[in-house]
Amino acid sequence: MSGAVPGSDGRPRCGWAVSSTEYEQYHDLEWGRPVRDETGLFERLSLEAFQSGLSWITILRKREAFRRAFAGFVPEAVALFDEHDVERLMADAGIVRNRQKIDATIANARALLALPEGTTLGSVLERHRPEAGPAPATLADVPAVTADSTALARDLRGLGFRFVGPTTAYAMMQATGYVDDHLQDCWVRASVGGTVEAGQPAGTGVTVRTSSDDGTA
């Protein structure tokens, strides 16, 4: 695994970000930056679950279709989806037509709305924020699973969320700024300035995994 490599404008970036224009844009503008609203966090959680076992570029290119299909990932709207909506989604070639993942997304919207008073998806993530560590030098230094993501996945499942395993949980932590895994020489790292400050709900990111073995998610 290599360190930061030049992108289209010559600036050094994390190696995964330079293989396509879509990756570069999301690396620069979203990945690792704070997501501060519950709808944004629910979207990231849902997309990470849909990515499980697939390439992220597949999800990225279908993102707008996912947003249309899932009512902009507004939890209150998705929680009302019924069997007719499931049939509609299973017939929508614009998204990933996986019944288990579709059912989990609807169940997760309901779980989010059923969180105990004073608890939000952001506050659950906050409970599992890791201590800031040294910046990774190469992609080989970036983990796929950590003790914190394992605990987060366990916590979410205990709250009724589905299809959220430790790999998906860590990818969401990366995407939403709870950990900063931009490489030490990546120009975005200085821009992001580390992880989201403690006490904030978190950022607007899309994580990039080429695939996931988080099948129990």
C-alpha positions, 0 to 999 in steps of 0.5 A: 500500500502506498502513501498519498499520491497526486490527484488530477490537480497534482495535490497529494491525496489518499490513494483510493481517491485518484482512481475516478473523478467521483472518488476524488470529489467525494474524498475532497469535499465529503469524506471525513467531514462532519455530518451534523443532522440525523437525516445525513447520518441516516443516509450514510448509515443506509448507504454503508449497509447497501455497500456491504459486499459491493464496490463503493463506486457502485453505490456512489454512482447510484446515490441520487437514485437511492435518494429518490427511492428512499424519500431523501432518507428522511427517517420519518418518511422511510419509517412509513414505507410498507410492502408496496414500497418494498415492491417498488424498491425491488423493481427499481433498477437505479438502486441495489435491489437486495431485499434484506438491505431494503428491509433493514433500511426501513427497520433502521428508520423506525429504530432511529425514531424509537430511540430513547428520549434524549438519544440521537444517532449522533449521540450514539456515535459520540459515545464511541468516538475514539481518542485521536491517534497518529495520522496513517502514513499509508493505506496499510495503516488504516484499519477496517475494524476497531474495538470502538467500531465493534462496540458501536455496532453492538450498541446500534444492534441493541437499539434495534438497528440492523445490517450494521456490523463492525466494518460498516460501523467503522466506515460510517465513523470515517465518513462522518468525521468521528475518525480522520483517516486521511493520510498524513501527507494528504492535502485534505487532512489539514483542511479537515483538521482532525476529527469532529470536536467532542460534543458535536453530532458529526460530518458529511462524508462518504466512506470508500471501501472497495468491498466489505465482508461485513455480511452480518452487518 
